[in-house]
Amino acid sequence: MIDTSIELRGWIARAAVIEPLAATWLDDYEKYGLEVYPESPHDYDEIEQRIDMLRFMNPIQLDNPDVVERYTRKDSVIKGKAICFESLHRPKLSKELKELGRDEALIGHHVAVTGNIQIHKDGNVYLSAHLITAIPDPSPDLFEEIEDDGF
């Protein structure tokens, strides 16, 4: 069995964790999302390798046309320079983040995100965030550099 837990350290680029989005594909549900610029560029490769292993361990049924159509959708794990988390469950925020009160106020904060790599029956992979904790920023200017230039 593959370990699906993940902890990512980085800076919040976008957030919908205090004020969720409407999950348009499901009536009466809200969707929580978080995009994080990782501390290390090696995090991209590590996550992609773990996704490949998870898919290998959980092959989809390619003989089902419904599954094949959904499988061709692009995973939403890496978007540009950000690692993306999404869930129908509200992630727990550390006290200092919760006190900010609005998602926009979270942008640029250095955090540790704890969650899981998950795979749907159709093979679509996503990251879910369970706990978002504020941590000391190793380089306050690095967030702006990443946002402007990337790694």
FENLINTA-V413769 format. One record per residue. N is the residue number from 0. RES is the residue in one letter. PSI is psi as a letter, one per 30 degrees, with the letter a starting at -180 (* if undefined). OMEGA is omega in whole degrees, -180 to 180 (none if undefined). Layout:
((N;RES;PSI;OMEGA) (N;RES;PSI;OMEGA))
This chain:
((0;M;k;-179) (1;I;k;177) (2;D;k;-178) (3;T;g;-180) (4;S;l;-179) (5;I;k;169) (6;E;k;-178) (7;L;k;176) (8;R;k;179) (9;G;a;-176) (10;W;k;180) (11;I;k;178) (12;A;e;178) (13;R;l;-179) (14;A;k;169) (15;A;i;-178) (16;V;f;174) (17;I;e;179) (18;E;j;-175) (19;P;l;175) (20;L;l;173) (21;A;k;176) (22;A;j;-172) (23;T;f;-178) (24;W;f;177) (25;L;k;178) (26;D;k;174) (27;D;g;177) (28;Y;l;174) (29;E;l;-178) (30;K;k;179) (31;Y;k;-178) (32;G;l;-180) (33;L;k;174) (34;E;k;-175) (35;V;k;169) (36;Y;j;-175) (37;P;l;176) (38;E;e;-174) (39;S;k;176) (40;P;f;178) (41;H;f;180) (42;D;e;179) (43;Y;e;-179) (44;D;e;-179) (45;E;e;-180) (46;I;e;179) (47;E;e;177) (48;Q;e;180) (49;R;e;176) (50;I;e;178) (51;D;e;179) (52;M;e;179) (53;L;e;177) (54;R;e;179) (55;F;e;-179) (56;M;f;-178) (57;N;i;-177) (58;P;k;179) (59;I;l;180) (60;Q;j;-176) (61;L;f;177) (62;D;f;179) (63;N;j;-177) (64;P;e;177) (65;D;e;-179) (66;V;e;-179) (67;V;e;-180) (68;E;e;-180) (69;R;e;-178) (70;Y;f;-178) (71;T;f;174) (72;R;k;180) (73;K;k;174) (74;D;l;-179) (75;S;h;-177) (76;V;e;179) (77;I;k;-179) (78;K;j;-175) (79;G;b;179) (80;K;f;-173) (81;A;k;170) (82;I;k;-172) (83;C;k;175) (84;F;k;177) (85;E;k;-178) (86;S;l;171) (87;L;f;180) (88;H;k;-180) (89;R;k;175) (90;P;l;178) (91;K;k;179) (92;L;k;173) (93;S;l;-173) (94;K;e;-176) (95;E;f;177) (96;L;e;-180) (97;K;e;-178) (98;E;f;179) (99;L;f;170) (100;G;f;-179) (101;R;k;-179) (102;D;e;-178) (103;E;e;-179) (104;A;f;180) (105;L;f;-174) (106;I;k;180) (107;G;f;179) (108;H;k;178) (109;H;k;-172) (110;V;l;166) (111;A;k;180) (112;V;k;178) (113;T;k;-179) (114;G;b;-178) (115;N;l;167) (116;I;k;-177) (117;Q;l;179) (118;I;k;175) (119;H;l;176) (120;K;f;-179) (121;D;g;177) (122;G;f;179) (123;N;k;-176) (124;V;k;176) (125;Y;l;176) (126;L;k;175) (127;S;k;178) (128;A;k;179) (129;H;e;-177) (130;L;k;178) (131;I;j;-174) (132;T;k;174) (133;A;k;177) (134;I;l;-180) (135;P;k;-178) (136;D;j;-178) (137;P;f;-178) (138;S;j;-176) (139;P;f;-179) (140;D;f;-175) (141;L;e;179) (142;F;e;180) (143;E;e;178) (144;E;e;-180) (145;I;e;-178) (146;E;e;-178) (147;D;e;-170) (148;D;f;-172) (149;G;a;-179) (150;F;*;none))
